[in-house]
Amino acid sequence: MVTSEDIKTWIEVGLPGAQVEIDGDGHHFNAVIVSADFSGKNRVQQHQLVYQALGDKMKAEIHALSMRTFTPEEWAAQQRA
Amino acid sequence: MTIQDQIKQTVEQNDVVLFMKGTPDFPQCGFSGRAVQVLKACGAHFASVDVLADPQIREGVKQYSNWPTVPQLYIGGEFVGGSDIMMELYQNGELQKKLGEAAA
């Protein structure tokens, strides 16, 4: 079974330097991902980067992944809000 | 006509179209159900395509948008996102704006 830790590691390998937090129950996962690579990209492109990092695992191991993506600037603003 | 052409035609001929698992009345997956709820909350009229009814569409739409999951929302021929992005755009009011422009 896939664990939150697995998904965190896969995303971190694909997006070096990203801050990743995952919670999940083995079937449904919620991810918050903060990465400088997201800067200048729209939400669709940001999620595509994460999906790219996960590659074929999205087709097989991971059934349901919900995610929120932030640039470091957006994340800082979110923390202040 | 190839599957990709068929999908292109579907998203271009409908102002708002949701590719989903199941139907708006009977969604077969939590994310698709949430996507329908968001669109209904916006009062949107939308077409829907049940990808479970056609494996070629199910795979084809993933290639079309380079997006590995369903649901997928298209407004005015443009890929808007999956259910997470729909929820975020709904919460900040941008989805209502896009839907309003598409209906105009």
N, CA and C atoms of all chains as a GROMACS GRO file, in nm:
protein
  555
    1MET      N    1   0.085  -0.120   0.000
    1MET     CA    2   0.000   0.000   0.000
    1MET      C    3   0.088   0.125   0.000
    2VAL      N    4   0.042   0.224  -0.070
    2VAL     CA    5   0.115   0.351  -0.077
    2VAL      C    6   0.096   0.428   0.055
    3THR      N    7   0.205   0.486   0.102
    3THR     CA    8   0.194   0.568   0.224
    3THR      C    9   0.214   0.716   0.188
    4SER      N   10   0.175   0.802   0.281
    4SER     CA   11   0.198   0.945   0.262
    4SER      C   12   0.347   0.972   0.241
    5GLU      N   13   0.429   0.896   0.315
    5GLU     CA   14   0.574   0.913   0.307
    5GLU      C   15   0.624   0.881   0.165
    6ASP      N   16   0.568   0.776   0.102
    6ASP     CA   17   0.607   0.741  -0.035
    6ASP      C   18   0.580   0.858  -0.129
    7ILE      N   19   0.459   0.912  -0.119
    7ILE     CA   20   0.421   1.019  -0.212
    7ILE      C   21   0.508   1.142  -0.190
    8LYS      N   22   0.533   1.172  -0.063
    8LYS     CA   23   0.620   1.285  -0.030
    8LYS      C   24   0.757   1.266  -0.096
    9THR      N   25   0.813   1.146  -0.082
    9THR     CA   26   0.945   1.119  -0.140
    9THR      C   27   0.943   1.132  -0.292
   10TRP      N   28   0.840   1.075  -0.357
   10TRP     CA   29   0.833   1.080  -0.504
   10TRP      C   30   0.826   1.225  -0.552
   11ILE      N   31   0.747   1.306  -0.484
   11ILE     CA   32   0.735   1.446  -0.528
   11ILE      C   33   0.866   1.520  -0.504
   12GLU      N   34   0.929   1.493  -0.390
   12GLU     CA   35   1.054   1.562  -0.358
   12GLU      C   36   1.166   1.526  -0.456
   13VAL      N   37   1.166   1.403  -0.503
   13VAL     CA   38   1.268   1.361  -0.600
   13VAL      C   39   1.243   1.433  -0.734
   14GLY      N   40   1.116   1.444  -0.772
   14GLY     CA   41   1.082   1.507  -0.900
   14GLY      C   42   1.090   1.658  -0.896
   15LEU      N   43   1.073   1.714  -0.778
   15LEU     CA   44   1.076   1.861  -0.762
   15LEU      C   45   1.174   1.895  -0.650
   16PRO      N   46   1.305   1.889  -0.679
   16PRO     CA   47   1.403   1.909  -0.573
   16PRO      C   48   1.384   2.045  -0.506
   17GLY      N   49   1.393   2.045  -0.375
   17GLY     CA   50   1.380   2.170  -0.300
   17GLY      C   51   1.237   2.201  -0.259
   18ALA      N   52   1.141   2.121  -0.307
   18ALA     CA   53   1.002   2.148  -0.272
   18ALA      C   54   0.975   2.110  -0.126
   19GLN      N   55   0.885   2.186  -0.066
   19GLN     CA   56   0.836   2.150   0.068
   19GLN      C   57   0.706   2.075   0.046
   20VAL      N   58   0.697   1.955   0.098
   20VAL     CA   59   0.579   1.872   0.070
   20VAL      C   60   0.519   1.822   0.200
   21GLU      N   61   0.391   1.840   0.215
   21GLU     CA   62   0.321   1.782   0.329
   21GLU      C   63   0.204   1.700   0.278
   22ILE      N   64   0.195   1.578   0.325
   22ILE     CA   65   0.089   1.489   0.278
   22ILE      C   66   0.017   1.428   0.397
   23ASP      N   67  -0.112   1.424   0.391
   23ASP     CA   68  -0.180   1.334   0.485
   23ASP      C   69  -0.276   1.247   0.406
   24GLY      N   70  -0.295   1.127   0.456
   24GLY     CA   71  -0.378   1.034   0.380
   24GLY      C   72  -0.398   0.904   0.454
   25ASP      N   73  -0.484   0.820   0.397
   25ASP     CA   74  -0.522   0.696   0.466
   25ASP      C   75  -0.486   0.574   0.382
   26GLY      N   76  -0.398   0.592   0.282
   26GLY     CA   77  -0.362   0.480   0.196
   26GLY      C   78  -0.443   0.479   0.067
   27HIS      N   79  -0.556   0.547   0.068
   27HIS     CA   80  -0.639   0.555  -0.053
   27HIS      C   81  -0.655   0.699  -0.099
   28HIS      N   82  -0.694   0.785  -0.006
   28HIS     CA   83  -0.710   0.926  -0.038
   28HIS      C   84  -0.599   1.005   0.029
   29PHE      N   85  -0.537   1.093  -0.050
   29PHE     CA   86  -0.428   1.174   0.004
   29PHE      C   87  -0.454   1.321  -0.023
   30ASN      N   88  -0.412   1.404   0.072
   30ASN     CA   89  -0.414   1.549   0.054
   30ASN      C   90  -0.272   1.600   0.060
   31ALA      N   91  -0.234   1.677  -0.040
   31ALA     CA   92  -0.097   1.727  -0.045
   31ALA      C   93  -0.095   1.879  -0.050
   32VAL      N   94   0.001   1.935   0.023
   32VAL     CA   95   0.032   2.077   0.011
   32VAL      C   96   0.177   2.084  -0.035
   33ILE      N   97   0.201   2.152  -0.147
   33ILE     CA   98   0.334   2.153  -0.206
   33ILE      C   99   0.376   2.298  -0.231
   34VAL      N  100   0.492   2.334  -0.178
   34VAL     CA  101   0.546   2.467  -0.198
   34VAL      C  102   0.677   2.452  -0.274
   35SER      N  103   0.688   2.517  -0.390
   35SER     CA  104   0.810   2.502  -0.469
   35SER      C  105   0.840   2.629  -0.547
   36ALA      N  106   0.967   2.664  -0.552
   36ALA     CA  107   1.010   2.780  -0.630
   36ALA      C  108   0.989   2.753  -0.780
   37ASP      N  109   0.986   2.624  -0.818
   37ASP     CA  110   0.963   2.590  -0.959
   37ASP      C  111   0.825   2.632  -1.008
   38PHE      N  112   0.735   2.662  -0.914
   38PHE     CA  113   0.598   2.701  -0.952
   38PHE      C  114   0.590   2.848  -0.995
   39SER      N  115   0.694   2.924  -0.966
   39SER     CA  116   0.689   3.068  -0.994
   39SER      C  117   0.669   3.092  -1.143
   40GLY      N  118   0.579   3.184  -1.175
   40GLY     CA  119   0.553   3.220  -1.315
   40GLY      C  120   0.465   3.120  -1.388
   41LYS      N  121   0.416   3.018  -1.316
   41LYS     CA  122   0.329   2.919  -1.380
   41LYS      C  123   0.187   2.932  -1.326
   42ASN      N  124   0.089   2.899  -1.410
   42ASN     CA  125  -0.047   2.901  -1.359
   42ASN      C  126  -0.076   2.771  -1.284
   43ARG      N  127  -0.194   2.764  -1.222
   43ARG     CA  128  -0.227   2.651  -1.136
   43ARG      C  129  -0.221   2.518  -1.213
   44VAL      N  130  -0.274   2.520  -1.336
   44VAL     CA  131  -0.272   2.397  -1.416
   44VAL      C  132  -0.128   2.352  -1.439
   45GLN      N  133  -0.042   2.445  -1.476
   45GLN     CA  134   0.098   2.409  -1.502
   45GLN      C  135   0.168   2.361  -1.375
   46GLN      N  136   0.131   2.420  -1.261
   46GLN     CA  137   0.190   2.378  -1.134
   46GLN      C  138   0.151   2.234  -1.101
   47HIS      N  139   0.022   2.204  -1.117
   47HIS     CA  140  -0.022   2.068  -1.089
   47HIS      C  141   0.040   1.970  -1.188
   48GLN      N  142   0.057   2.015  -1.314
   48GLN     CA  143   0.120   1.928  -1.414
   48GLN      C  144   0.262   1.892  -1.373
   49LEU      N  145   0.334   1.987  -1.312
   49LEU     CA  146   0.470   1.957  -1.264
   49LEU      C  147   0.468   1.847  -1.158
   50VAL      N  148   0.370   1.855  -1.069
   50VAL     CA  149   0.359   1.753  -0.964
   50VAL      C  150   0.323   1.617  -1.026
   51TYR      N  151   0.228   1.619  -1.118
   51TYR     CA  152   0.189   1.494  -1.185
   51TYR      C  153   0.308   1.434  -1.260
   52GLN      N  154   0.389   1.523  -1.322
   52GLN     CA  155   0.508   1.478  -1.393
   52GLN      C  156   0.604   1.407  -1.296
   53ALA      N  157   0.618   1.467  -1.177
   53ALA     CA  158   0.707   1.408  -1.076
   53ALA      C  159   0.657   1.269  -1.036
   54LEU      N  160   0.527   1.254  -1.032
   54LEU     CA  161   0.469   1.126  -0.990
   54LEU      C  162   0.463   1.026  -1.106
   55GLY      N  163   0.462   1.077  -1.228
   55GLY     CA  164   0.468   0.992  -1.347
   55GLY      C  165   0.363   0.882  -1.348
   56ASP      N  166   0.408   0.762  -1.381
   56ASP     CA  167   0.316   0.649  -1.396
   56ASP      C  168   0.249   0.609  -1.264
   57LYS      N  169   0.303   0.657  -1.155
   57LYS     CA  170   0.243   0.621  -1.026
   57LYS      C  171   0.100   0.674  -1.014
   58MET      N  172   0.073   0.784  -1.087
   58MET     CA  173  -0.064   0.837  -1.087
   58MET      C  174  -0.160   0.739  -1.153
   59LYS      N  175  -0.105   0.657  -1.245
   59LYS     CA  176  -0.192   0.565  -1.317
   59LYS      C  177  -0.215   0.438  -1.237
   60ALA      N  178  -0.116   0.402  -1.156
   60ALA     CA  179  -0.125   0.273  -1.088
   60ALA      C  180  -0.148   0.288  -0.938
   61GLU      N  181  -0.043   0.326  -0.867
   61GLU     CA  182  -0.050   0.319  -0.720
   61GLU      C  183  -0.143   0.420  -0.654
   62ILE      N  184  -0.149   0.540  -0.712
   62ILE     CA  185  -0.221   0.647  -0.642
   62ILE      C  186  -0.362   0.660  -0.698
   63HIS      N  187  -0.459   0.636  -0.614
   63HIS     CA  188  -0.598   0.639  -0.662
   63HIS      C  189  -0.660   0.778  -0.651
   64ALA      N  190  -0.635   0.843  -0.540
   64ALA     CA  191  -0.701   0.972  -0.520
   64ALA      C  192  -0.606   1.067  -0.449
   65LEU      N  193  -0.563   1.167  -0.524
   65LEU     CA  194  -0.471   1.267  -0.468
   65LEU      C  195  -0.529   1.405  -0.490
   66SER      N  196  -0.549   1.474  -0.379
   66SER     CA  197  -0.596   1.610  -0.386
   66SER      C  198  -0.477   1.698  -0.354
   67MET      N  199  -0.458   1.808  -0.426
   67MET     CA  200  -0.340   1.889  -0.396
   67MET      C  201  -0.365   2.039  -0.403
   68ARG      N  202  -0.285   2.110  -0.325
   68ARG     CA  203  -0.281   2.256  -0.332
   68ARG      C  204  -0.136   2.294  -0.352
   69THR      N  205  -0.112   2.383  -0.450
   69THR     CA  206   0.025   2.422  -0.481
   69THR      C  207   0.044   2.570  -0.453
   70PHE      N  208   0.163   2.603  -0.405
   70PHE     CA  209   0.196   2.742  -0.371
   70PHE      C  210   0.339   2.773  -0.416
   71THR      N  211   0.360   2.895  -0.463
   71THR     CA  212   0.498   2.942  -0.476
   71THR      C  213   0.541   2.984  -0.336
   72PRO      N  214   0.672   2.995  -0.311
   72PRO     CA  215   0.716   3.038  -0.176
   72PRO      C  216   0.651   3.170  -0.135
   73GLU      N  217   0.631   3.262  -0.231
   73GLU     CA  218   0.569   3.392  -0.200
   73GLU      C  219   0.423   3.373  -0.160
   74GLU      N  220   0.351   3.291  -0.235
   74GLU     CA  221   0.210   3.265  -0.203
   74GLU      C  222   0.198   3.198  -0.067
   75TRP      N  223   0.291   3.109  -0.040
   75TRP     CA  224   0.287   3.035   0.086
   75TRP      C  225   0.309   3.132   0.204
   76ALA      N  226   0.405   3.222   0.187
   76ALA     CA  227   0.433   3.321   0.292
   76ALA      C  228   0.309   3.407   0.317
   77ALA      N  229   0.243   3.448   0.207
   77ALA     CA  230   0.123   3.531   0.220
   77ALA      C  231   0.011   3.454   0.289
   78GLN      N  232   0.002   3.326   0.255
   78GLN     CA  233  -0.100   3.238   0.314
   78GLN      C  234  -0.079   3.225   0.465
   79GLN      N  235   0.047   3.217   0.506
   79GLN     CA  236   0.078   3.202   0.649
   79GLN      C  237   0.043   3.327   0.727
   80ARG      N  238   0.053   3.442   0.660
   80ARG     CA  239   0.021   3.569   0.727
   80ARG      C  240  -0.129   3.590   0.738
   81ALA      N  241  -0.203   3.531   0.642
   81ALA     CA  242  -0.347   3.556   0.634
   81ALA      C  243  -0.422   3.500   0.755
   82MET      N  244  -1.263   1.019  -3.784
   82MET     CA  245  -1.219   1.120  -3.685
   82MET      C  246  -1.149   1.050  -3.569
   83THR      N  247  -1.032   1.100  -3.531
   83THR     CA  248  -0.960   1.039  -3.420
   83THR      C  249  -1.026   1.079  -3.288
   84ILE      N  250  -0.988   1.007  -3.182
   84ILE     CA  251  -1.041   1.039  -3.049
   84ILE      C  252  -1.003   1.181  -3.009
   85GLN      N  253  -0.879   1.220  -3.042
   85GLN     CA  254  -0.835   1.355  -3.006
   85GLN      C  255  -0.920   1.461  -3.078
   86ASP      N  256  -0.954   1.434  -3.207
   86ASP     CA  257  -1.040   1.527  -3.282
   86ASP      C  258  -1.179   1.534  -3.218
   87GLN      N  259  -1.224   1.416  -3.177
   87GLN     CA  260  -1.358   1.407  -3.118
   87GLN      C  261  -1.364   1.488  -2.987
   88ILE      N  262  -1.258   1.477  -2.907
   88ILE     CA  263  -1.254   1.551  -2.779
   88ILE      C  264  -1.246   1.701  -2.806
   89LYS      N  265  -1.164   1.736  -2.906
   89LYS     CA  266  -1.148   1.877  -2.942
   89LYS      C  267  -1.284   1.935  -2.983
   90GLN      N  268  -1.356   1.859  -3.064
   90GLN     CA  269  -1.487   1.904  -3.109
   90GLN      C  270  -1.582   1.921  -2.989
   91THR      N  271  -1.578   1.827  -2.897
   91THR     CA  272  -1.666   1.834  -2.780
   91THR      C  273  -1.637   1.959  -2.696
   92VAL      N  274  -1.509   1.989  -2.673
   92VAL     CA  275  -1.478   2.104  -2.587
   92VAL      C  276  -1.500   2.236  -2.660
   93GLU      N  277  -1.493   2.231  -2.795
   93GLU     CA  278  -1.514   2.356  -2.868
   93GLU      C  279  -1.661   2.384  -2.895
   94GLN      N  280  -1.741   2.278  -2.901
   94GLN     CA  281  -1.883   2.299  -2.932
   94GLN      C  282  -1.968   2.328  -2.809
   95ASN      N  283  -1.910   2.302  -2.690
   95ASN     CA  284  -1.984   2.330  -2.567
   95ASN      C  285  -1.913   2.440  -2.490
   96ASP      N  286  -1.990   2.539  -2.445
   96ASP     CA  287  -1.929   2.649  -2.369
   96ASP      C  288  -1.863   2.595  -2.242
   97VAL      N  289  -1.933   2.502  -2.178
   97VAL     CA  290  -1.882   2.445  -2.053
   97VAL      C  291  -1.902   2.295  -2.059
   98VAL      N  292  -1.795   2.220  -2.044
   98VAL     CA  293  -1.809   2.074  -2.047
   98VAL      C  294  -1.721   2.010  -1.940
   99LEU      N  295  -1.780   1.916  -1.870
   99LEU     CA  296  -1.710   1.843  -1.765
   99LEU      C  297  -1.694   1.697  -1.807
  100PHE      N  298  -1.568   1.653  -1.816
  100PHE     CA  299  -1.541   1.510  -1.833
  100PHE      C  300  -1.536   1.452  -1.692
  101MET      N  301  -1.617   1.351  -1.668
  101MET     CA  302  -1.631   1.301  -1.531
  101MET      C  303  -1.655   1.150  -1.531
  102LYS      N  304  -1.647   1.094  -1.410
  102LYS     CA  305  -1.683   0.953  -1.393
  102LYS      C  306  -1.828   0.948  -1.347
  103GLY      N  307  -1.914   0.888  -1.430
  103GLY     CA  308  -2.057   0.886  -1.399
  103GLY      C  309  -2.126   1.006  -1.462
  104THR      N  310  -2.245   1.036  -1.411
  104THR     CA  311  -2.324   1.146  -1.464
  104THR      C  312  -2.347   1.248  -1.352
  105PRO      N  313  -2.389   1.371  -1.387
  105PRO     CA  314  -2.414   1.470  -1.282
  105PRO      C  315  -2.511   1.418  -1.175
  106ASP      N  316  -2.610   1.340  -1.215
  106ASP     CA  317  -2.704   1.287  -1.116
  106ASP      C  318  -2.646   1.170  -1.038
  107PHE      N  319  -2.559   1.092  -1.103
  107PHE     CA  320  -2.501   0.976  -1.036
  107PHE      C  321  -2.349   0.972  -1.056
  108PRO      N  322  -2.277   1.063  -0.992
  108PRO     CA  323  -2.131   1.061  -1.005
  108PRO      C  324  -2.076   0.931  -0.944
  109GLN      N  325  -1.973   0.876  -1.010
  109GLN     CA  326  -1.917   0.748  -0.965
  109GLN      C  327  -1.784   0.766  -0.892
  110CYS      N  328  -1.754   0.889  -0.852
  110CYS     CA  329  -1.627   0.912  -0.783
  110CYS      C  330  -1.642   1.043  -0.706
  111GLY      N  331  -1.580   1.050  -0.591
  111GLY     CA  332  -1.595   1.167  -0.504
  111GLY      C  333  -1.550   1.297  -0.569
  112PHE      N  334  -1.440   1.289  -0.645
  112PHE     CA  335  -1.388   1.412  -0.708
  112PHE      C  336  -1.485   1.461  -0.816
  113SER      N  337  -1.541   1.367  -0.892
  113SER     CA  338  -1.638   1.407  -0.995
  113SER      C  339  -1.763   1.466  -0.929
  114GLY      N  340  -1.805   1.406  -0.819
  114GLY     CA  341  -1.922   1.458  -0.746
  114GLY      C  342  -1.898   1.600  -0.698
  115ARG      N  343  -1.778   1.623  -0.648
  115ARG     CA  344  -1.745   1.756  -0.599
  115ARG      C  345  -1.744   1.858  -0.714
  116ALA      N  346  -1.692   1.816  -0.829
  116ALA     CA  347  -1.687   1.905  -0.946
  116ALA      C  348  -1.828   1.945  -0.988
  117VAL      N  349  -1.920   1.848  -0.988
  117VAL     CA  350  -2.059   1.877  -1.024
  117VAL      C  351  -2.120   1.974  -0.924
  118GLN      N  352  -2.095   1.951  -0.796
  118GLN     CA  353  -2.150   2.039  -0.693
  118GLN      C  354  -2.102   2.183  -0.709
  119VAL      N  355  -1.974   2.197  -0.742
  119VAL     CA  356  -1.919   2.332  -0.761
  119VAL      C  357  -1.989   2.402  -0.877
  120LEU      N  358  -2.005   2.329  -0.989
  120LEU     CA  359  -2.071   2.391  -1.106
  120LEU      C  360  -2.216   2.426  -1.074
  121LYS      N  361  -2.284   2.338  -1.000
  121LYS     CA  362  -2.423   2.366  -0.964
  121LYS      C  363  -2.432   2.486  -0.872
  122ALA      N  364  -2.336   2.495  -0.779
  122ALA     CA  365  -2.334   2.610  -0.687
  122ALA      C  366  -2.317   2.741  -0.763
  123CYS      N  367  -2.250   2.734  -0.878
  123CYS     CA  368  -2.232   2.854  -0.962
  123CYS      C  369  -2.354   2.878  -1.050
  124GLY      N  370  -2.450   2.786  -1.048
  124GLY     CA  371  -2.568   2.800  -1.134
  124GLY      C  372  -2.535   2.778  -1.280
  125ALA      N  373  -2.429   2.703  -1.307
  125ALA     CA  374  -2.384   2.687  -1.445
  125ALA      C  375  -2.463   2.580  -1.519
  126HIS      N  376  -2.488   2.606  -1.648
  126HIS     CA  377  -2.538   2.502  -1.736
  126HIS      C  378  -2.415   2.439  -1.798
  127PHE      N  379  -2.406   2.308  -1.794
  127PHE     CA  380  -2.287   2.246  -1.849
  127PHE      C  381  -2.319   2.111  -1.913
  128ALA      N  382  -2.239   2.079  -2.014
  128ALA     CA  383  -2.247   1.946  -2.073
  128ALA      C  384  -2.154   1.854  -1.994
  129SER      N  385  -2.184   1.725  -1.996
  129SER     CA  386  -2.092   1.634  -1.928
  129SER      C  387  -2.068   1.512  -2.015
  130VAL      N  388  -1.949   1.456  -1.999
  130VAL     CA  389  -1.912   1.334  -2.070
  130VAL      C  390  -1.871   1.231  -1.965
  131ASP      N  391  -1.936   1.115  -1.967
  131ASP     CA  392  -1.904   1.008  -1.873
  131ASP      C  393  -1.789   0.925  -1.930
  132VAL      N  394  -1.670   0.941  -1.874
  132VAL     CA  395  -1.554   0.871  -1.932
  132VAL      C  396  -1.560   0.720  -1.905
  133LEU      N  397  -1.640   0.680  -1.807
  133LEU     CA  398  -1.651   0.537  -1.778
  133LEU      C  399  -1.725   0.464  -1.890
  134ALA      N  400  -1.800   0.542  -1.970
  134ALA     CA  401  -1.877   0.481  -2.079
  134ALA      C  402  -1.789   0.452  -2.200
  135ASP      N  403  -1.668   0.509  -2.205
  135ASP     CA  404  -1.582   0.492  -2.321
  135ASP      C  405  -1.434   0.497  -2.281
  136PRO      N  406  -1.370   0.380  -2.276
  136PRO     CA  407  -1.230   0.375  -2.233
  136PRO      C  408  -1.138   0.460  -2.321
  137GLN      N  409  -1.174   0.474  -2.450
  137GLN     CA  410  -1.089   0.554  -2.540
  137GLN      C  411  -1.095   0.702  -2.505
  138ILE      N  412  -1.214   0.749  -2.467
  138ILE     CA  413  -1.228   0.887  -2.423
  138ILE      C  414  -1.156   0.905  -2.290
  139ARG      N  415  -1.171   0.805  -2.203
  139ARG     CA  416  -1.110   0.813  -2.070
  139ARG      C  417  -0.959   0.833  -2.081
  140GLU      N  418  -0.893   0.758  -2.168
  140GLU     CA  419  -0.749   0.774  -2.187
  140GLU      C  420  -0.719   0.897  -2.272
  141GLY      N  421  -0.804   0.918  -2.373
  141GLY     CA  422  -0.780   1.026  -2.469
  141GLY      C  423  -0.783   1.164  -2.406
  142VAL      N  424  -0.874   1.184  -2.311
  142VAL     CA  425  -0.887   1.317  -2.252
  142VAL      C  426  -0.765   1.347  -2.163
  143LYS      N  427  -0.703   1.242  -2.111
  143LYS     CA  428  -0.582   1.261  -2.029
  143LYS      C  429  -0.467   1.310  -2.116
  144GLN      N  430  -0.461   1.256  -2.238
  144GLN     CA  431  -0.356   1.301  -2.331
  144GLN      C  432  -0.387   1.441  -2.382
  145TYR      N  433  -0.514   1.465  -2.407
  145TYR     CA  434  -0.556   1.592  -2.466
  145TYR      C  435  -0.506   1.711  -2.383
  146SER      N  436  -0.519   1.699  -2.251
  146SER     CA  437  -0.485   1.810  -2.162
  146SER      C  438  -0.353   1.788  -2.089
  147ASN      N  439  -0.287   1.674  -2.116
  147ASN     CA  440  -0.168   1.638  -2.039
  147ASN      C  441  -0.198   1.645  -1.890
  148TRP      N  442  -0.304   1.575  -1.853
  148TRP     CA  443  -0.354   1.580  -1.715
  148TRP      C  444  -0.402   1.438  -1.681
  149PRO      N  445  -0.341   1.375  -1.580
  149PRO     CA  446  -0.364   1.230  -1.565
  149PRO      C  447  -0.491   1.189  -1.494
  150THR      N  448  -0.574   1.285  -1.456
  150THR     CA  449  -0.691   1.249  -1.376
  150THR      C  450  -0.820   1.307  -1.434
  151VAL      N  451  -0.930   1.251  -1.389
  151VAL     CA  452  -1.065   1.296  -1.421
  151VAL      C  453  -1.130   1.324  -1.286
  152PRO      N  454  -1.211   1.426  -1.267
  152PRO     CA  455  -1.274   1.514  -1.366
  152PRO      C  456  -1.180   1.618  -1.428
  153GLN      N  457  -1.226   1.668  -1.543
  153GLN     CA  458  -1.158   1.778  -1.612
  153GLN      C  459  -1.264   1.875  -1.662
  154LEU      N  460  -1.243   2.002  -1.631
  154LEU     CA  461  -1.337   2.105  -1.674
  154LEU      C  462  -1.279   2.188  -1.788
  155TYR      N  463  -1.362   2.210  -1.891
  155TYR     CA  464  -1.324   2.297  -2.002
  155TYR      C  465  -1.428   2.407  -2.014
  156ILE      N  466  -1.380   2.531  -2.026
  156ILE     CA  467  -1.469   2.644  -2.048
  156ILE      C  468  -1.421   2.716  -2.173
  157GLY      N  469  -1.512   2.737  -2.268
  157GLY     CA  470  -1.477   2.806  -2.392
  157GLY      C  471  -1.362   2.736  -2.466
  158GLY      N  472  -1.359   2.604  -2.460
  158GLY     CA  473  -1.257   2.528  -2.531
  158GLY      C  474  -1.125   2.517  -2.457
  159GLU      N  475  -1.116   2.582  -2.341
  159GLU     CA  476  -0.989   2.585  -2.269
  159GLU      C  477  -0.996   2.496  -2.145
  160PHE      N  478  -0.888   2.421  -2.122
  160PHE     CA  479  -0.881   2.336  -2.003
  160PHE      C  480  -0.861   2.423  -1.879
  161VAL      N  481  -0.951   2.411  -1.784
  161VAL     CA  482  -0.948   2.495  -1.664
  161VAL      C  483  -0.879   2.424  -1.548
  162GLY      N  484  -0.904   2.293  -1.535
  162GLY     CA  485  -0.839   2.219  -1.426
  162GLY      C  486  -0.923   2.103  -1.379
  163GLY      N  487  -0.872   2.039  -1.274
  163GLY     CA  488  -0.944   1.931  -1.209
  163GLY      C  489  -1.022   1.984  -1.090
  164SER      N  490  -1.068   1.894  -1.004
  164SER     CA  491  -1.158   1.938  -0.898
  164SER      C  492  -1.091   2.028  -0.795
  165ASP      N  493  -0.961   2.007  -0.768
  165ASP     CA  494  -0.892   2.094  -0.671
  165ASP      C  495  -0.888   2.239  -0.722
  166ILE      N  496  -0.852   2.253  -0.849
  166ILE     CA  497  -0.843   2.388  -0.907
  166ILE      C  498  -0.982   2.450  -0.917
  167MET      N  499  -1.082   2.368  -0.954
  167MET     CA  500  -1.219   2.419  -0.960
  167MET      C  501  -1.262   2.475  -0.825
  168MET      N  502  -1.229   2.400  -0.720
  168MET     CA  503  -1.267   2.444  -0.585
  168MET      C  504  -1.198   2.575  -0.548
  169GLU      N  505  -1.071   2.583  -0.582
  169GLU     CA  506  -0.996   2.705  -0.550
  169GLU      C  507  -1.052   2.825  -0.628
  170LEU      N  508  -1.080   2.804  -0.757
  170LEU     CA  509  -1.133   2.913  -0.839
  170LEU      C  510  -1.273   2.953  -0.794
  171TYR      N  511  -1.348   2.854  -0.744
  171TYR     CA  512  -1.481   2.884  -0.692
  171TYR      C  513  -1.469   2.969  -0.565
  172GLN      N  514  -1.377   2.931  -0.479
  172GLN     CA  515  -1.363   3.003  -0.352
  172GLN      C  516  -1.314   3.146  -0.371
  173ASN      N  517  -1.232   3.169  -0.475
  173ASN     CA  518  -1.187   3.308  -0.494
  173ASN      C  519  -1.272   3.384  -0.598
  174GLY      N  520  -1.378   3.321  -0.647
  174GLY     CA  521  -1.474   3.390  -0.734
  174GLY      C  522  -1.439   3.389  -0.882
  175GLU      N  523  -1.322   3.332  -0.916
  175GLU     CA  524  -1.280   3.335  -1.057
  175GLU      C  525  -1.361   3.240  -1.144
  176LEU      N  526  -1.404   3.130  -1.084
  176LEU     CA  527  -1.481   3.033  -1.163
  176LEU      C  528  -1.614   3.094  -1.207
  177GLN      N  529  -1.681   3.162  -1.114
  177GLN     CA  530  -1.808   3.227  -1.146
  177GLN      C  531  -1.787   3.327  -1.261
  178LYS      N  532  -1.673   3.398  -1.257
  178LYS     CA  533  -1.642   3.497  -1.359
  178LYS      C  534  -1.624   3.429  -1.496
  179LYS      N  535  -1.544   3.323  -1.498
  179LYS     CA  536  -1.520   3.250  -1.623
  179LYS      C  537  -1.651   3.194  -1.680
  180LEU      N  538  -1.734   3.139  -1.590
  180LEU     CA  539  -1.860   3.080  -1.635
  180LEU      C  540  -1.952   3.188  -1.689
  181GLY      N  541  -1.951   3.304  -1.624
  181GLY     CA  542  -2.034   3.415  -1.669
  181GLY      C  543  -1.992   3.463  -1.807
  182GLU      N  544  -1.861   3.470  -1.828
  182GLU     CA  545  -1.809   3.513  -1.959
  182GLU      C  546  -1.844   3.413  -2.068
  183ALA      N  547  -1.838   3.284  -2.032
  183ALA     CA  548  -1.868   3.179  -2.131
  183ALA      C  549  -2.014   3.182  -2.173
  184ALA      N  550  -2.101   3.218  -2.078
  184ALA     CA  551  -2.245   3.218  -2.106
  184ALA      C  552  -2.285   3.343  -2.183
  185ALA      N  553  -2.202   3.447  -2.178
  185ALA     CA  554  -2.239   3.576  -2.237
  185ALA      C  555  -2.236   3.571  -2.389
   0.00000   0.00000   0.00000
